[in-house]
Amino acid sequence: MSRKEFEASKMRRLKRIAGRHGLTILTAEKLTAKMGKGGHAIREDESFKVIFGDKPLPFSATFEEIEAYVEKLEADEE
């Protein structure tokens, strides 16, 4: 397994792509009774508004959902 396949490496790559689109990927690190270890959300840098991963609960998006959202942004750019 190469390093580029590790989740931390993928997250760094996704954060770079999101940054090019004026977005920030947020990660909740606190344990919650409902969700376990935190999920993710995407925030627009200009307005500081969370645009993905805040419904039904804050930080409710999974890593896979964030990855799909950012890859769709990248594909729409091309």
C-alpha positions in Angstrom: 0.0 0.0 0.0 1.5 3.3 -1.0 1.4 6.4 1.1 -1.0 8.2 -1.3 -3.7 5.6 -0.4 -3.7 6.5 3.4 -6.6 8.6 4.6 -4.4 11.4 5.9 -2.8 11.7 2.5 -6.1 11.8 0.7 -7.4 14.4 3.2 -4.4 16.7 2.5 -5.0 16.3 -1.3 -8.7 17.1 -0.8 -7.9 20.2 1.3 -5.6 21.5 -1.4 -8.3 21.0 -4.1 -11.0 22.6 -1.9 -8.7 25.6 -1.1 -8.4 26.3 -4.9 -12.2 26.6 -4.9 -12.3 28.9 -1.8 -13.5 26.2 0.5 -12.2 24.7 3.8 -12.7 21.1 5.0 -13.5 21.1 8.7 -13.2 18.0 10.9 -14.9 17.5 14.3 -12.5 15.8 16.6 -14.8 15.6 19.7 -16.5 12.4 20.5 -20.3 12.6 20.4 -22.8 10.1 21.7 -24.8 10.1 18.4 -22.0 10.0 15.9 -18.8 8.6 17.5 -15.6 10.3 16.5 -16.3 13.4 14.5 -17.3 13.8 10.9 -16.6 16.5 8.4 -18.1 19.6 6.9 -17.1 22.0 4.1 -17.1 25.8 4.7 -17.0 28.6 2.2 -14.1 30.8 3.0 -15.7 34.1 1.9 -18.8 33.9 3.9 -17.7 31.3 6.6 -21.0 29.5 5.9 -21.0 25.7 6.1 -22.2 24.5 2.7 -22.0 20.8 3.0 -22.1 18.3 5.9 -24.2 20.3 8.4 -27.5 18.4 7.8 -29.1 16.6 9.7 -26.4 17.3 12.3 -23.2 19.4 12.3 -20.2 17.5 11.0 -22.4 14.7 9.7 -20.6 14.1 6.3 -18.4 11.1 6.1 -14.9 11.1 4.5 -16.3 9.4 1.4 -19.0 12.0 1.0 -16.5 14.8 1.3 -14.2 13.1 -1.2 -17.1 12.7 -3.7 -18.1 16.4 -3.3 -14.5 17.7 -3.8 -13.9 15.4 -6.7 -17.1 16.6 -8.4 -15.8 20.2 -8.0 -12.6 19.2 -9.6 -14.3 17.4 -12.5 -16.6 20.4 -13.1 -13.5 22.6 -13.4 -12.1 20.6 -16.3 
